[in-house]
Amino acid sequence: MVTTPAHLHSIIDHDGAVILDIPRNTITTLSPTGAYVWERLLQGLQVAAIISELAHDTGTDELVVAKDVEEFMEQLKSKQLVSL
């Protein structure tokens, strides 16, 4: 299960997202696709469900989406924005 720290604040719109980590004094910006994934993580969706939904919504092969989303999740983890 993926979890996000409770102290993070984010703003999501059609242009992407901004994640503010106050204790670490960092701001992370996300592309619209990153914001799509982030928003669904906040809603409690599992990564597999997000991959399936994103592949369907974009008409992209699920294997391609899975690779990209897994890389994105590793980036979020390295910034301590999620726990896997």
N, C-alpha and C positions, 0 to 999 in steps of 0.2 A: 504494500500500500504506500502511496506517495503522500507525504504530508508537507505542509508549508508552515513555517514558523508564524505564530500568532502576531508577532510584533511587526510583520511586514504590512505596508500599505501600498495599494496599487490603484492606478487609474487606467481604465481600458476604454478605448474608442476605436473608430474605424481606421485610424492611422497607426495603431499599435497600442503599446502599453508602457507605463512607467512604474517601476517598483522601487519604493523607498524603504530602505533598511536603516531605521533611525539609530539603533544601537551601534551599528558598524559605520554609520555616516556614509552610506553608499546609495547611488541611484543607478538602476539598471533600466535601459530602454529596450523594448522589444518591437520587432517588425509586426505587421498585421497578422502574419501566420503564427509568430511567437505568442502574440496576444490571444489568438484563437486557442492555442494549447493552454496557456496560462489560465484563461477564464474557465476552461473546462476542468482544470486541476482544482481550482478554487471551488467549483461546484461538486467536487468529490468524484469525478469520473476517473476510472482507471486508465492507464496509458493505452492498453489494448483497445479500449472503447474509443478513445480520442483518435487513435490511428485509423480505425475503421471509419469513424465519422468524417475525418478530414479527407481520407481517400475518396469516400463517396461524394462529399461536397465539392471536391476539386476535380473529380474524374481522373485522379492520378492512381497509378498502380500501388496497391497497398504495401508491397515490399519496398518500394521507393520511399513512401511516406514513413514506413516503420524505421528505416535507416536514418532518415532526417530527424524524426522525432526522438529517437534514442540518443542521437548526438546532441540534440537540444537539451534533453533531460540531463545529460552528463554535464553540460555547460551550467545549467541551473544548479546542479549539485555542487559543482566546483566553486560556485559563488555563494554556497550555503543558503540558497533560496528554496530548496526542497530537500527532503530526506527520502531516499529510496528504500 
